[in-house]
Amino acid sequence: MLTFSMQPIGFVRSPRTEPVDDDWGGVVGRVALDSERYTGDSLRGLEQFSHIDVVYVFHRVDRRSFEHGPRRPRNNPDWPAVGVFAQRNKRRPNRIGVSTCELTKLDGTELTVRGLDAIDGTPVLDIKPYMAEFGPRGAVHQPTWSHELMRRYWEDPLK
């Protein structure tokens, strides 16, 4: 079996301290790089992008809580039971999350972002610029239940 380890490149600083399911759209937070290993040069040119992909670890999820079998997202009885790879819940084999968020400011080794759905203290594994060409090619389709699940996810409760 292949084994490997990863070290965080930094951590999320966010007003959100609990992993709740909705209302992430108005959250303004920061990604603070490990300034002992990285300088502002590692972010040079990133300010030219409006959005970034942040890869992070669901660090507060118990490693043993990975759900092997199908489950109903958010335990909603109206939605079908689907496998872990057919949903984006935090109880995943490697506890890895990915979020595309708006980059609003760059200051040294700190990025200010809007819409990053990670809580305060979350270890960040990687940052990549979002490029439209890496987005979907062709039509996108998904089941109705997933649209219902996401209806309030990106709401801004202050608006």
LUMMARFI-616734 format. One record per atom (N, C-alpha, C, O): residue in one letter; residue number from 1; chain; x, y, z. Coordinates in steps of 0.05 Angstrom, whole numbers, plus 32768, in hexadecimal, padded with zeros to 4 digits. Atoms other than C-alpha are relative to their C-alpha. Layout:
// residues N
 residuo num cadena east north   up
       a NUM      A    X     Y    Z
...
// end
This chain:
// residues 159
 residuo num cadena east north   up
       m   1      A 8011  7FE8 8000
       m   1      A 8000  8000 8000
       m   1      A 8012  8019 8000
       m   1      A 8025  801A 800E
       l   2      A 7FF2  7FE7 8001
       l   2      A 8018  8045 7FEF
       l   2      A 7FFA  8011 8019
       l   2      A 7FE3  8014 8020
       t   3      A 8004  7FEE 7FE9
       t   3      A 8023  8072 802B
       t   3      A 800E  801A 7FFA
       t   3      A 8023  801A 7FED
       f   4      A 7FF4  7FE6 8003
       f   4      A 8032  80BB 802C
       f   4      A 7FF6  8012 8016
       f   4      A 7FE2  800C 8023
       s   5      A 800A  7FEC 7FEC
       s   5      A 802C  80F7 8059
       s   5      A 8001  801B 7FF3
       s   5      A 800F  8020 7FE0
       m   6      A 8001  7FE4 800A
       m   6      A 801B  813F 804C
       m   6      A 8002  8012 8018
       m   6      A 7FF9  800C 802F
       q   7      A 7FFE  7FEB 7FEB
       q   7      A 802B  817D 8074
       q   7      A 7FEF  8017 7FF7
       q   7      A 7FF0  801F 7FDF
       p   8      A 800F  7FE8 8007
       p   8      A 7FFC  81B8 8076
       p   8      A 8013  8016 7FF6
       p   8      A 8029  801A 8000
       i   9      A 7FF1  7FE9 8008
       i   9      A 8015  81F5 8050
       i   9      A 7FF7  8019 800F
       i   9      A 8004  802E 800F
       g  10      A 800A  7FEA 7FF0
       g  10      A 7FEC  8221 807E
       g  10      A 7FE6  7FF8 800D
       g  10      A 7FDE  7FE0 800E
       f  11      A 8019  8005 7FF1
       f  11      A 7FAB  8228 80A5
       f  11      A 7FEB  8015 7FF9
       f  11      A 7FF1  802C 7FF3
       v  12      A 8017  7FEE 8004
       v  12      A 7F66  8247 809D
       v  12      A 7FFC  8010 8019
       v  12      A 7FFE  8005 802F
       r  13      A 8008  7FEF 7FEA
       r  13      A 7F55  8282 80C9
       r  13      A 7FE4  800A 7FF8
       r  13      A 7FE1  8019 7FE4
       s  14      A 801B  7FFA 8008
       s  14      A 7F0A  828A 80C8
       s  14      A 7FEF  8007 8018
       s  14      A 7FF5  7FFE 802E
       p  15      A 8012  7FFB 7FEA
       p  15      A 7ED2  82A6 80F3
       p  15      A 7FEE  7FE8 8006
       p  15      A 7FE2  7FE6 801B
       r  16      A 800F  8018 7FFC
       r  16      A 7EB0  8263 80EA
       r  16      A 8011  7FEB 800F
       r  16      A 8026  7FE3 8006
       t  17      A 7FF1  8013 7FF0
       t  17      A 7EC6  8232 8120
       t  17      A 7FF2  7FE5 8001
       t  17      A 7FFE  7FD2 800C
       e  18      A 800F  8019 8000
       e  18      A 7E91  81FC 8117
       e  18      A 7FFA  7FF8 7FE4
       e  18      A 7FF2  8009 7FD3
       p  19      A 8005  8009 801B
       p  19      A 7E87  81D1 80D9
       p  19      A 7FE2  7FFC 7FFB
       p  19      A 7FD8  7FE6 7FFA
       v  20      A 801D  8001 8006
       v  20      A 7E3F  81E3 80CA
       v  20      A 7FFD  7FFE 7FE1
       v  20      A 800F  8003 7FD2
       d  21      A 8004  8007 801C
       d  21      A 7E20  81D1 8087
       d  21      A 7FFA  8017 7FED
       d  21      A 8001  8015 7FD5
       d  22      A 8009  7FEB 8013
       d  22      A 7E06  8213 806A
       d  22      A 800B  801C 8007
       d  22      A 8019  8020 801A
       d  23      A 7FFA  7FE3 7FFC
       d  23      A 7E10  825E 8063
       d  23      A 801E  8007 7FFF
       d  23      A 8028  8016 800F
       w  24      A 7FE4  7FFA 8004
       w  24      A 7E58  825F 804B
       w  24      A 8006  8017 7FEE
       w  24      A 801D  8021 7FED
       g  25      A 7FFC  7FEC 8015
       g  25      A 7E4F  8294 8015
       g  25      A 800C  801A 800A
       g  25      A 801C  8026 7FFB
       g  26      A 7FF6  7FE7 7FF6
       g  26      A 7E5E  82D0 8040
       g  26      A 8018  7FFE 8012
       g  26      A 8022  8013 801B
       v  27      A 7FEA  8004 7FED
       v  27      A 7E96  82B2 8069
       v  27      A 801A  800B 7FF3
       v  27      A 8022  8003 7FDE
       v  28      A 7FE6  7FF5 8008
       v  28      A 7ED6  82DB 8062
       v  28      A 8014  7FF5 8014
       v  28      A 8012  7FF9 802C
       g  29      A 7FEB  800B 7FEF
       g  29      A 7F13  82B7 807C
       g  29      A 801B  8004 7FF3
       g  29      A 801E  8012 7FE0
       r  30      A 7FE5  7FFD 800A
       r  30      A 7F5D  82B1 8071
       r  30      A 800D  7FE4 7FFE
       r  30      A 8006  7FD2 800D
       v  31      A 7FEE  8017 8001
       v  31      A 7F8F  827C 805D
       v  31      A 801B  800B 8006
       v  31      A 8026  801B 7FF7
       a  32      A 7FE6  7FF6 7FF7
       a  32      A 7FCF  8289 8083
       a  32      A 8015  7FE9 7FFA
       a  32      A 8014  7FD4 8006
       l  33      A 7FEB  8014 8007
       l  33      A 800B  8264 8064
       l  33      A 8014  7FFF 8017
       l  33      A 8017  8011 8027
       d  34      A 7FEB  8004 7FEC
       d  34      A 8041  8248 8091
       d  34      A 8018  8012 7FF7
       d  34      A 8026  800B 7FE4
       s  35      A 7FEC  7FEC 8008
       s  35      A 8070  8284 808E
       s  35      A 801D  7FF7 8005
       s  35      A 8030  8005 7FFD
       e  36      A 7FE5  800B 7FFD
       e  36      A 80AC  825A 80A4
       e  36      A 8008  7FF0 7FE8
       e  36      A 8020  7FED 7FE3
       r  37      A 7FFA  8010 8018
       r  37      A 80A7  8231 8064
       r  37      A 7FFA  800F 7FE6
       r  37      A 8006  8008 7FD2
       y  38      A 8008  7FF3 8018
       y  38      A 8088  8261 8033
       y  38      A 8002  801F 8003
       y  38      A 7FFF  8029 8019
       t  39      A 7FFF  7FE3 8001
       t  39      A 8091  82AA 8020
       t  39      A 7FEA  800A 7FED
       t  39      A 7FDD  7FFA 7FE0
       g  40      A 8013  7FF5 8013
       g  40      A 8065  82D9 7FF9
       g  40      A 8006  7FF9 7FE3
       g  40      A 7FF4  7FF9 7FD3
       d  41      A 7FF9  8008 801C
       d  41      A 808B  82C3 7FBB
       d  41      A 7FF2  7FE7 7FF7
       d  41      A 7FED  7FE4 7FDF
       s  42      A 800E  8018 8008
       s  42      A 8067  8281 7FBD
       s  42      A 7FE4  8006 7FF6
       s  42      A 7FD7  7FF5 7FEA
       l  43      A 801B  7FF7 8009
       l  43      A 8026  82A8 7FB0
       l  43      A 8002  8013 7FE9
       l  43      A 7FED  801D 7FDF
       r  44      A 7FFD  7FEC 8015
       r  44      A 8043  82D6 7F7B
       r  44      A 7FEF  7FF8 7FE7
       r  44      A 7FF1  7FE2 7FDD
       g  45      A 8011  8003 8018
       g  45      A 8011  82DE 7F41
       g  45      A 7FE4  7FF6 8007
       g  45      A 7FD2  7FF8 7FF6
       l  46      A 801B  800B 7FF9
       l  46      A 7FD7  82BF 7F67
       l  46      A 7FEB  8016 8001
       l  46      A 7FD4  8011 7FFD
       e  47      A 8013  7FEA 7FFE
       e  47      A 7FB8  8304 7F70
       e  47      A 7FF3  8006 7FE5
       e  47      A 7FDF  8015 7FE5
       q  48      A 800C  7FFC 801A
       q  48      A 7FA9  8303 7F26
       q  48      A 7FE7  7FEE 7FFB
       q  48      A 7FD9  7FF1 7FE7
       f  49      A 8017  8012 8002
       f  49      A 7F74  82CD 7F32
       f  49      A 7FEA  8009 8013
       f  49      A 7FF0  8012 8029
       s  50      A 8016  7FF9 7FEF
       s  50      A 7F2F  82DB 7F4D
       s  50      A 7FF9  7FEA 8014
       s  50      A 7FEE  7FF0 802A
       h  51      A 8007  8016 7FEF
       h  51      A 7F26  8296 7F6B
       h  51      A 8017  7FEC 8003
       h  51      A 8028  7FEA 7FF2
       i  52      A 7FEC  8015 7FFB
       i  52      A 7F50  825E 7F89
       i  52      A 7FF2  7FE7 8009
       i  52      A 7FDB  7FE8 8014
       d  53      A 8009  801A 7FF4
       d  53      A 7F46  8215 7F9A
       d  53      A 8011  7FFC 8018
       d  53      A 802A  7FFD 8017
       v  54      A 7FF2  8006 7FE8
       v  54      A 7F59  8205 7FE1
       v  54      A 7FFB  7FE3 8007
       v  54      A 7FE4  7FDA 8009
       v  55      A 8001  801C 7FF9
       v  55      A 7F68  81BD 7FF3
       v  55      A 8007  7FFE 801E
       v  55      A 801C  8008 8026
       y  56      A 7FFC  8000 7FE3
       y  56      A 7F62  81AF 803E
       y  56      A 7FF7  7FE6 800C
       y  56      A 7FED  7FD4 7FFF
       v  57      A 8006  8018 7FF1
       v  57      A 7F58  817A 8073
       v  57      A 7FE9  8006 8014
       v  57      A 7FEA  801A 8022
       f  58      A 8015  7FFE 7FEC
       f  58      A 7F18  8170 809B
       f  58      A 800C  7FF6 801A
       f  58      A 8008  7FDF 8022
       h  59      A 7FEF  8008 7FEA
       h  59      A 7F44  816F 80D9
       h  59      A 7FF0  7FF8 8019
       h  59      A 7FFB  7FEA 802B
       r  60      A 8010  8007 7FE8
       r  60      A 7F0C  8169 810D
       r  60      A 7FEE  7FE8 7FFC
       r  60      A 7FDF  7FE1 800E
       v  61      A 8010  8019 8005
       v  61      A 7EED  812B 80ED
       v  61      A 8011  7FE9 800A
       v  61      A 8028  7FE5 8002
       d  62      A 7FF3  8018 7FF6
       d  62      A 7EFF  80EB 8111
       d  62      A 8007  7FEE 7FE8
       d  62      A 7FF6  7FE7 7FD8
       r  63      A 7FF7  8011 8016
       r  63      A 7F28  80BF 80E1
       r  63      A 7FEF  7FE6 7FFE
       r  63      A 7FEB  7FDC 7FE8
       r  64      A 8010  8019 8000
       r  64      A 7EFD  8083 80F6
       r  64      A 7FE3  8004 7FF8
       r  64      A 7FD4  7FF1 7FF6
       s  65      A 801C  7FFB 8006
       s  65      A 7EBC  80A5 80E3
       s  65      A 7FF9  7FFD 7FE3
       s  65      A 7FE2  8002 7FDB
       f  66      A 8005  8004 801C
       f  66      A 7EC4  8097 8099
       f  66      A 7FE9  7FED 7FFC
       f  66      A 7FE9  7FD6 8007
       e  67      A 8017  8011 8004
       e  67      A 7E82  807B 8081
       e  67      A 8003  7FF1 7FE6
       e  67      A 8003  7FFC 7FD0
       h  68      A 7FFA  8011 8017
       h  68      A 7E8E  8040 8053
       h  68      A 7FE8  7FFB 7FEE
       h  68      A 7FEB  7FFA 7FD6
       g  69      A 8017  8006 8010
       g  69      A 7E47  8033 803D
       g  69      A 7FF0  8019 7FF7
       g  69      A 7FF7  802F 8000
       p  70      A 8010  7FE9 8008
       p  70      A 7E13  805F 801B
       p  70      A 7FF1  800D 8018
       p  70      A 7FEB  7FFF 802C
       r  71      A 800F  7FF1 7FEC
       r  71      A 7DF1  8094 8045
       r  71      A 7FF0  8016 7FF3
       r  71      A 7FF6  801E 7FDD
       r  72      A 800F  7FE9 800A
       r  72      A 7DBD  80CA 803C
       r  72      A 800D  801A 8007
       r  72      A 8012  801F 801F
       p  73      A 7FF3  7FE7 7FF9
       p  73      A 7DDE  810E 8037
       p  73      A 7FEF  800F 8015
       p  73      A 7FD7  8012 8012
       r  74      A 800C  7FF2 7FEA
       r  74      A 7DCF  8135 8076
       r  74      A 7FEA  7FF0 800E
       r  74      A 7FD9  7FFC 801B
       n  75      A 8014  8012 7FF5
       n  75      A 7DA5  80F9 808B
       n  75      A 7FE4  8007 7FF8
       n  75      A 7FD1  8002 8007
       n  76      A 801A  7FF8 800A
       n  76      A 7D6C  8115 8062
       n  76      A 7FF2  7FE8 7FF4
       n  76      A 7FFB  7FDD 7FE0
       p  77      A 800E  8018 800A
       p  77      A 7D39  80DD 8057
       p  77      A 7FF5  8004 7FE4
       p  77      A 7FEE  7FF0 7FD6
       d  78      A 800A  7FFB 801B
       d  78      A 7D22  80FF 8016
       d  78      A 8016  7FFC 7FEB
       d  78      A 800F  7FFC 7FD3
       w  79      A 7FEA  8003 8013
       w  79      A 7D67  80F6 7FF6
       w  79      A 800A  7FE4 8000
       w  79      A 8008  7FD6 8014
       p  80      A 7FF7  801C 8002
       p  80      A 7D84  80B5 7FDD
       p  80      A 8019  7FFA 800F
       p  80      A 802A  800D 8014
       a  81      A 7FE7  8009 7FF3
       a  81      A 7DBA  808E 8001
       a  81      A 8014  7FFE 7FE9
       a  81      A 8010  7FEF 7FD6
       v  82      A 7FEB  8000 8014
       v  82      A 7DFA  809A 7FD9
       v  82      A 801B  7FFB 800E
       v  82      A 801E  8000 8025
       g  83      A 7FE6  8006 7FF5
       g  83      A 7E42  8085 7FE2
       g  83      A 8011  8019 8005
       g  83      A 8009  802F 7FFC
       v  84      A 7FEF  7FEA 7FF9
       v  84      A 7E79  80B1 7FFD
       v  84      A 800B  8010 7FE8
       v  84      A 800F  8028 7FEA
       f  85      A 7FF5  7FF2 8017
       f  85      A 7E94  80C1 7FB8
       f  85      A 7FEA  800D 7FEF
       f  85      A 7FF0  8019 7FDA
       a  86      A 8016  7FF3 800E
       a  86      A 7E4F  80D9 7FA1
       a  86      A 7FF5  8017 8010
       a  86      A 7FDF  8021 800B
       q  87      A 8008  7FE9 7FF0
       q  87      A 7E4C  8110 7FD5
       q  87      A 801A  800E 800A
       q  87      A 8030  8004 8005
       r  88      A 7FE8  7FF1 7FF7
       r  88      A 7E7B  8144 7FF4
       r  88      A 8001  8003 801E
       r  88      A 800C  8017 8028
       n  89      A 7FFF  7FFE 7FE3
       n  89      A 7E73  8136 803E
       n  89      A 801C  7FFE 800B
       n  89      A 802F  7FF6 7FFD
       k  90      A 7FE6  7FFF 7FF4
       k  90      A 7EAD  813D 806E
       k  90      A 800A  7FE5 800A
       k  90      A 8022  7FE2 8011
       r  91      A 7FF8  801B 7FF6
       r  91      A 7EAF  80F3 8083
       r  91      A 800A  7FF0 7FE7
       r  91      A 7FFB  7FDF 7FDD
       r  92      A 7FF4  800B 8018
       r  92      A 7EDD  80DE 804A
       r  92      A 8018  7FEF 8007
       r  92      A 8023  7FF2 801D
       p  93      A 7FEA  8012 7FFA
       p  93      A 7F14  80AA 8045
       p  93      A 8019  800F 800A
       p  93      A 8026  8007 801D
       n  94      A 7FE8  7FF0 7FF8
       n  94      A 7F4C  80DF 8049
       n  94      A 7FF9  801B 800B
       n  94      A 800B  802C 800F
       r  95      A 8009  7FE7 7FF4
       r  95      A 7F23  8118 8066
       r  95      A 8009  8019 7FF1
       r  95      A 800E  802E 7FFE
       i  96      A 7FF7  7FE9 8011
       i  96      A 7F37  8146 802C
       i  96      A 7FE8  8010 7FF6
       i  96      A 7FD5  8004 7FEB
       g  97      A 8014  7FEE 800B
       g  97      A 7F0C  8182 801A
       g  97      A 800D  8012 7FEA
       g  97      A 8025  8017 7FEB
       v  98      A 7FF7  7FED 8015
       v  98      A 7F11  81AF 7FDC
       v  98      A 7FEA  8015 7FFE
       v  98      A 7FD3  800F 7FFD
       s  99      A 8013  7FEA 8002
       s  99      A 7EF1  81F3 7FD7
       s  99      A 800B  8015 7FEC
       s  99      A 8022  801D 7FEE
       t 100      A 7FF9  7FEA 8012
       t 100      A 7EF1  8227 7FA0
       t 100      A 7FF5  801A 800E
       t 100      A 7FDD  801B 8013
       c 101      A 8009  7FE8 7FF2
       c 101      A 7EEE  826C 7FC0
       c 101      A 800C  8019 7FF2
       c 101      A 801F  8017 7FE2
       e 102      A 7FF7  7FE7 800C
       e 102      A 7EF8  82B5 7FAD
       e 102      A 8018  800A 800F
       e 102      A 8018  800B 8028
       l 103      A 7FE8  7FF4 7FF4
       l 103      A 7F3D  82D2 7FBA
       l 103      A 7FFC  801F 7FFF
       l 103      A 7FFA  802B 7FEA
       t 104      A 8005  7FE4 7FFF
       t 104      A 7F32  8319 7FD2
       t 104      A 8018  8011 8007
       t 104      A 8019  8029 8001
       k 105      A 7FE9  7FF1 7FF8
       k 105      A 7F76  832D 7FED
       k 105      A 8018  7FED 8005
       k 105      A 8015  7FD7 800E
       l 106      A 7FE7  800E 7FFB
       l 106      A 7FBE  8316 7FF0
       l 106      A 8012  8013 8010
       l 106      A 8017  802A 8007
       d 107      A 7FEF  7FEF 7FF0
       d 107      A 7FEC  8331 8027
       d 107      A 8016  7FEE 800C
       d 107      A 8012  7FE0 801F
       g 108      A 7FEA  8011 7FF7
       g 108      A 8030  830F 8030
       g 108      A 7FF9  7FE3 7FFB
       g 108      A 7FF6  7FDA 7FE4
       t 109      A 8007  801C 8002
       t 109      A 8021  82C7 803F
       t 109      A 7FE3  7FFA 8009
       t 109      A 7FDD  7FE4 8011
       e 110      A 801C  8003 7FF7
       e 110      A 7FD8  82D2 8050
       e 110      A 7FED  8007 7FE9
       e 110      A 7FF0  801C 7FDC
       l 111      A 8015  7FFC 8015
       l 111      A 7F9D  82CC 801F
       l 111      A 7FE6  8005 800E
       l 111      A 7FDE  7FF6 8020
       t 112      A 801B  7FFC 7FF6
       t 112      A 7F59  82EA 802F
       t 112      A 7FEE  7FF5 7FEB
       t 112      A 7FF1  7FFB 7FD3
       v 113      A 8012  800E 8013
       v 113      A 7F21  82C1 8010
       v 113      A 7FE3  8003 8009
       v 113      A 7FDE  8007 8021
       r 114      A 801D  8000 7FFA
       r 114      A 7ED5  82C1 800C
       r 114      A 7FF5  7FE6 7FF6
       r 114      A 7FFA  7FDD 7FE0
       g 115      A 800E  8019 8008
       g 115      A 7EAC  8281 800B
       g 115      A 8011  7FE7 8004
       g 115      A 800B  7FD3 7FF7
       l 116      A 7FF1  8019 7FFA
       l 116      A 7EE0  8250 8026
       l 116      A 7FF1  7FF1 8015
       l 116      A 7FEE  7FFB 802C
       d 117      A 8010  800F 7FED
       d 117      A 7EB8  821A 8048
       d 117      A 8011  7FEE 8012
       d 117      A 800D  7FD6 8013
       a 118      A 7FEF  800E 7FED
       a 118      A 7EED  8207 807B
       a 118      A 8001  8011 801A
       a 118      A 8000  8029 8019
       i 119      A 8002  7FF2 7FE6
       i 119      A 7EED  8218 80C5
       i 119      A 801C  8009 8009
       i 119      A 8031  8000 7FFF
       d 120      A 7FE7  7FF5 7FF5
       d 120      A 7F22  823C 80EE
       d 120      A 8012  7FE9 8009
       d 120      A 8009  7FD6 8016
       g 121      A 7FEC  8015 7FF8
       g 121      A 7F61  8212 80F8
       g 121      A 8003  7FEA 7FEC
       g 121      A 8014  7FD8 7FF0
       t 122      A 7FFF  8015 8014
       t 122      A 7F56  81E7 80BA
       t 122      A 801B  8000 7FF3
       t 122      A 8024  8014 7FE9
       p 123      A 7FE7  8001 800E
       p 123      A 7F98  81CE 809E
       p 123      A 7FFC  8001 7FE2
       p 123      A 7FEB  7FF3 7FD7
       v 124      A 8002  7FFD 801D
       v 124      A 7FA2  81E3 8055
       v 124      A 8017  7FF0 7FF4
       v 124      A 802E  7FF3 7FFB
       l 125      A 7FEC  8010 800E
       l 125      A 7FC6  81B1 8028
       l 125      A 800B  800C 7FE7
       l 125      A 8022  8008 7FE0
       d 126      A 7FF7  7FF5 8019
       d 126      A 7FC9  81D8 7FE8
       d 126      A 7FED  8017 7FF8
       d 126      A 7FD6  8018 8000
       i 127      A 800F  7FEA 800C
       i 127      A 7FB1  8216 7FC3
       i 127      A 8007  8000 7FE2
       i 127      A 801E  7FFE 7FDA
       k 128      A 7FFC  7FFF 801D
       k 128      A 7FA7  821A 7F78
       k 128      A 7FEF  8016 7FF5
       k 128      A 7FD9  801B 7FFF
       p 129      A 8011  7FEC 800D
       p 129      A 7F8E  8252 7F4C
       p 129      A 7FEA  7FF2 7FF1
       p 129      A 7FEE  7FDD 7FE5
       y 130      A 8017  800C 800F
       y 130      A 7F49  8244 7F30
       y 130      A 8002  800B 7FE3
       y 130      A 8004  8023 7FDF
       m 131      A 7FFF  7FF9 801C
       m 131      A 7F4C  8244 7EE4
       m 131      A 7FE7  7FF4 7FF3
       m 131      A 7FE1  7FDD 7FF6
       a 132      A 8019  8009 800D
       a 132      A 7F0C  8240 7EBB
       a 132      A 8004  7FE7 7FEF
       a 132      A 7FF2  7FD7 7FED
       e 133      A 7FFB  8017 8011
       e 133      A 7F2D  820E 7E8D
       e 133      A 8001  7FE5 8010
       e 133      A 7FFE  7FD0 8004
       f 134      A 8001  8019 7FF0
       f 134      A 7F31  81DC 7EC7
       f 134      A 7FE3  7FFB 800A
       f 134      A 7FDF  7FE6 8016
       g 135      A 801C  8004 7FF8
       g 135      A 7EE6  81E5 7ED4
       g 135      A 7FF4  7FEB 7FED
       g 135      A 8001  7FE1 7FDB
       p 136      A 800D  8014 8011
       p 136      A 7EB4  81B6 7EB4
       p 136      A 8000  8008 7FE2
       p 136      A 7FFD  801F 7FDB
       r 137      A 8002  7FFD 801D
       r 137      A 7EB6  81AC 7E69
       r 137      A 7FE6  7FF2 7FF8
       r 137      A 7FE3  7FDA 7FFD
       g 138      A 8019  800C 8008
       g 138      A 7E71  81A1 7E4D
       g 138      A 7FEB  8004 8016
       g 138      A 7FF0  8011 802B
       a 139      A 8017  7FFD 7FEE
       a 139      A 7E2E  819D 7E70
       a 139      A 8006  7FF2 801B
       a 139      A 8013  7FDD 801C
       v 140      A 7FFD  800C 7FE5
       v 140      A 7E2C  818F 7EBB
       v 140      A 7FE4  7FF7 8008
       v 140      A 7FD0  8005 8005
       h 141      A 8019  8009 7FF5
       h 141      A 7DF5  8165 7ED9
       h 141      A 8004  7FF2 801B
       h 141      A 8019  7FE7 8021
       q 142      A 7FFF  800C 7FE6
       q 142      A 7DE6  814E 7F1F
       q 142      A 7FE4  7FFB 800A
       q 142      A 7FD1  8007 7FFF
       p 143      A 801B  8007 7FF7
       p 143      A 7DAB  8131 7F45
       p 143      A 7FF3  8017 800F
       p 143      A 8000  8029 801A
       t 144      A 8010  7FEB 7FF4
       t 144      A 7D73  815C 7F60
       t 144      A 8007  8003 801E
       t 144      A 8008  801A 8027
       w 145      A 7FFB  7FFE 7FE3
       w 145      A 7D83  814B 7FA9
       w 145      A 8019  8011 8005
       w 145      A 801A  801F 801A
       s 146      A 7FE8  7FF1 7FFB
       s 146      A 7DC8  816A 7FA2
       s 146      A 7FFB  801E 7FFD
       s 146      A 8008  802E 800C
       h 147      A 8007  7FE4 8002
       h 147      A 7DAA  81AC 7F8B
       h 147      A 7FF2  8009 801A
       h 147      A 7FF6  801F 8024
       e 148      A 800E  7FFA 7FE7
       e 148      A 7D7C  81AA 7FC8
       e 148      A 8013  8003 8017
       e 148      A 8011  8015 8028
       l 149      A 7FEC  8000 7FEB
       l 149      A 7DB7  819B 7FF6
       l 149      A 8010  801A 7FFF
       l 149      A 8016  8026 8014
       m 150      A 7FEF  7FE9 8003
       m 150      A 7DDF  81D6 7FDB
       m 150      A 7FF0  801B 8000
       m 150      A 7FFD  8030 7FFF
       r 151      A 8010  7FE8 8002
       r 151      A 7DA5  8208 7FDA
       r 151      A 8009  8016 8013
       r 151      A 8009  802D 800B
       r 152      A 7FF8  7FEB 7FED
       r 152      A 7DBC  822D 8019
       r 152      A 801E  8000 8006
       r 152      A 8027  8010 8016
       y 153      A 7FE4  8004 7FF9
       y 153      A 7E05  8217 801A
       y 153      A 8010  801A 7FFD
       y 153      A 8020  8021 800E
       w 154      A 7FF1  7FE8 8006
       w 154      A 7E20  8258 7FFB
       w 154      A 7FF1  8019 8006
       w 154      A 7FF9  802F 7FFE
       e 155      A 800E  7FE8 7FF8
       e 155      A 7DED  8287 8018
       e 155      A 8011  8011 8013
       e 155      A 8022  8007 8021
       d 156      A 7FF3  7FED 7FED
       d 156      A 7E05  82C4 803D
       d 156      A 7FEA  8009 8013
       d 156      A 7FD9  8018 800C
       p 157      A 8015  7FFA 7FED
       p 157      A 7DDA  82C9 807C
       p 157      A 7FFE  801E 8007
       p 157      A 7FEA  8027 8012
       l 158      A 8001  7FE4 7FFA
       l 158      A 7DEB  8313 8082
       l 158      A 7FF2  8010 7FEA
       l 158      A 7FEE  8028 7FED
       k 159      A 800E  7FF2 8016
       k 159      A 7DC9  8324 8040
       k 159      A 7FE3  7FFA 7FFF
       k 159      A 7FD5  8004 7FEE
// end
